[in-house]
Structure formats: structure tokens, C-alpha cells
Amino acid sequence: MLVSQAIEGRSSCRDFQAKKPARETMVRLMELTIRAPSAINLQPWQFTVVRDEEVARLSRQLQKAKTETGQGCAPDNLQPLAEKYVERKRQLSRGMGPLLEEAGVEAAGFIDQGSLNFYGAPAVVVACLDRTFKPVRAFDVGLAVGWLLLAARELGLDTCPIGLIAAYQEPMKDFLNIADNYEVLVAVALGYGNPDSPLNRLRSPRAGLEEVVRWY
Ligand SMILES: Cc1cc2nc3c(=O)[nH]c(=O)nc-3n(C[C@H](O)[C@H](O)[C@H](O)COP(=O)(O)O)c2cc1C
């Protein structure tokens, strides 16, 4: 598979089959993930692979925590959102709406609920940053997660990044025994997408080059 095919073929999967990826596939995926570059080759990341019934147990902890905090997906903006971002959010909802309806799924709370149960994925990779470093080094972890998303394509796996779990530091760290000096940044739900699910037909648009790329 060409890298361009992996890039163009990837989209976030929000309905997974129960079928589990083989252990060797997961090992290969993580080998490819950690080939990502990092500043001074510090590799400031740690990954925790969660599989099988542990995913369901983790998900139950997160659901419980959600009933206490009510924390759902948010754009994490520090300033009011400019209109272009509001419009991109709207666009995504407009794309998702009819597919949720076709799937017979209640739209309200679908993303929050689905994110915390990893959309039924049989495997999850949790990516953390060593807090020894400034938050800017989250960039390195993000690159590695990008590698993971593309490598997963070649291995025939579907993925969905789950940023919501970053708002659930305590239950994530408690359940997975992640040391205090790590910050949980993002998880990736992994497995085989349900090919018949309308939810997996979503292809999110992108702003054009003229909007996001400047040339000098
Ligand atoms: C850092 C990050 C965090 C994300 N968090 C979530 C999440 O918590 N729940 C979810 O359903 N999707 C999440 N997504 C998926 C995005 O909604 C998705 O990437 C975006 O809408 C573009 O769609 P695509 O991945 O299909 O191209 C996240 C993606 C990224 C990169």
C-alpha cells in the first residue's frame, strides 16, 4: 500500500466488529508506530495497549466517571471560536446527522457515549507524554499517533482517535496503572470496522489549500 493510499483511505471508524486483531498484528503496529521521529530522538512517549475484556472494563470505569463529571467532547478553545471553526463543526454534524439517523442511533450523546466505549473496538492504544517535558512535546506523541493511524491502514485495521479520554486522567491512570509523571493525551480505538454500518460511511471534508496554506 502506498502512503498516499493509507492517507486517503483512512477515516475515523465509529462502529467496530468484535473480531480481534491478532497479537502479531498489534506488535507490528506498535513497531511501526515507534519509528516516528521525535526531537533529539527523545521518544517522550509511552503507549499502553488495552485488549479484549480489559477494553470493556476500562470503558465501564469511564462511563462511571462521566456520570460524576459529565465531561463530553469539546473543542478545547482558549478563546471564542472564530466563525470558520464553528462552520467546520457544523459541517461535521451535518455529515453525521443523516448517517446516525440511518443507523437508528440517537444523535444526542452518541459521540460522548461512543468515545468512552471506544465504539465497541476490541483494542485501544493509549498515548501518553512524559511530563518531564513541556506540553509542546505532545507534538512528538501526535506524530507517532499519526504513524499509528497510517500503519493501521496497511495492516487492514480501522481506527478512531479518542481525545475525550484526556479529560479522564484519573480513571485512565488508575485503571491502567499509568505512572503519575505521564499525561494521557489521546487513545486510538482499533479493530475492524463494520462494513455495513452507515456510521463508517462518513467522509469528513477539509478546508481547501487556499484557506489553510500560505505560500511565500
Ligand atoms: C486529537 C484527536 C482527538 C479526537 N477525539 C475524538 C473523540 O474523542 N471522539 C471521536 O468520536 N472522534 C474523535 N476524533 C476524530 C475526529 O472527529 C476526526 O478525526 C475528524 O472529524 C476528521 O474525520 P476523519 O478522521 O474521518 O478524517 C479525534 C481526532 C483527533 C485527531
The ligand as an ORCA input file, in Angstrom:
! r2SCAN-3c Opt
* xyz 0 1
  C      -6.632     14.502     18.592
  C      -7.955     13.953     18.126
  C      -8.944     13.702     19.056
  C     -10.165     13.145     18.646
  N     -11.099     12.824     19.572
  C     -12.220     12.204     19.198
  C     -13.147     11.748     20.178
  O     -12.961     11.897     21.377
  N     -14.268     11.111     19.734
  C     -14.498     10.887     18.402
  O     -15.532     10.290     18.076
  N     -13.645     11.313     17.458
  C     -12.519     11.940     17.828
  N     -11.613     12.328     16.880
  C     -11.880     12.073     15.453
  C     -12.202     13.372     14.726
  O     -13.529     13.745     14.975
  C     -11.961     13.131     13.222
  O     -10.602     12.870     13.017
  C     -12.362     14.331     12.375
  O     -13.739     14.553     12.436
  C     -11.951     14.111     10.912
  O     -12.562     12.940     10.423
  P     -11.718     11.712      9.876
  O     -10.829     11.212     10.977
  O     -12.768     10.683      9.492
  O     -10.921     12.191      8.698
  C     -10.400     12.892     17.258
  C      -9.385     13.165     16.337
  C      -8.187     13.683     16.755
  C      -7.102     13.934     15.732
*
